[in-house]
Amino acid sequence: MATDRAPDYNDKTDEAPVPPRPGIGRAPVLEPNEARQAATHHNVRYVLGFGVAGIVIIFVLVYVAFFGSGGPPSP
């Protein structure tokens, strides 16, 4: 089964190398603390811990809701 391709499938227009822009030199070299995107405060570990604990509690509640009855009800 042959698949139809777009008419511009073999067009190499977008694959040409991009010349460097004038006026832009080398990228600045930064220390790890200077290059970091955001400050990592100590309360991040608490957010992670409460989130994981919350998910575990939700999973336990869902398990009890579906499988906690112990079997079919007796007549």
C-alpha positions as CSV (number, residue, x, y, z in Angstrom):
1,M,0.0,0.0,0.0
2,A,1.6,3.2,-1.1
3,T,1.1,6.4,0.9
4,D,0.6,9.7,-0.9
5,R,3.1,12.3,0.2
6,A,2.8,16.1,0.2
7,P,3.9,17.8,-3.0
8,D,6.8,19.5,-1.2
9,Y,8.1,16.3,0.4
10,N,11.4,16.4,-1.4
11,D,11.8,20.2,-1.1
12,K,15.1,21.0,0.5
13,T,14.4,24.7,1.1
14,D,14.3,24.5,4.9
15,E,17.3,22.2,5.2
16,A,19.9,24.7,4.1
17,P,22.5,25.7,6.7
18,V,21.8,28.9,8.5
19,P,24.6,31.4,8.4
20,P,25.6,33.0,11.7
21,R,24.0,36.3,12.5
22,P,26.4,39.3,12.5
23,G,27.2,41.0,15.7
24,I,26.7,37.9,17.9
25,G,29.8,36.5,19.5
26,R,30.3,33.5,21.7
27,A,27.7,32.6,24.3
28,P,28.6,33.9,27.8
29,V,30.1,31.3,30.2
30,L,28.3,31.3,33.5
31,E,28.9,29.5,36.7
32,P,26.2,26.9,37.6
33,N,24.6,29.1,40.2
34,E,24.4,32.0,37.8
35,A,23.0,29.9,35.0
36,R,20.3,28.3,37.0
37,Q,16.8,29.1,35.9
38,A,15.3,29.7,39.3
39,A,16.2,29.7,42.9
40,T,15.8,26.3,44.6
41,H,14.4,27.0,48.0
42,H,14.3,24.5,50.8
43,N,10.5,24.3,50.8
44,V,10.5,22.5,47.4
45,R,11.2,19.2,49.2
46,Y,8.1,19.7,51.3
47,V,5.9,20.4,48.2
48,L,7.3,17.2,46.7
49,G,6.7,15.2,49.9
50,F,3.2,16.4,50.4
51,G,2.3,15.8,46.8
52,V,3.6,12.2,46.9
53,A,1.9,11.6,50.2
54,G,-1.4,13.0,48.8
55,I,-1.2,10.7,45.8
56,V,-0.5,7.6,48.0
57,I,-3.5,8.5,50.2
58,I,-5.8,8.9,47.1
59,F,-4.6,5.6,45.7
60,V,-5.3,3.9,49.0
61,L,-8.8,5.4,49.1
62,V,-9.5,4.3,45.5
63,Y,-8.3,0.8,46.3
64,V,-10.5,0.6,49.4
65,A,-13.5,1.9,47.4
66,F,-13.1,-0.8,44.8
67,F,-11.6,-3.8,46.6
68,G,-12.2,-3.1,50.3
69,S,-15.5,-4.9,50.7
70,G,-13.8,-8.3,51.1
71,G,-16.0,-10.1,48.7
72,P,-19.6,-10.3,47.5
73,P,-22.3,-9.5,50.1
74,S,-23.9,-12.5,51.8
75,P,-27.7,-13.0,51.3
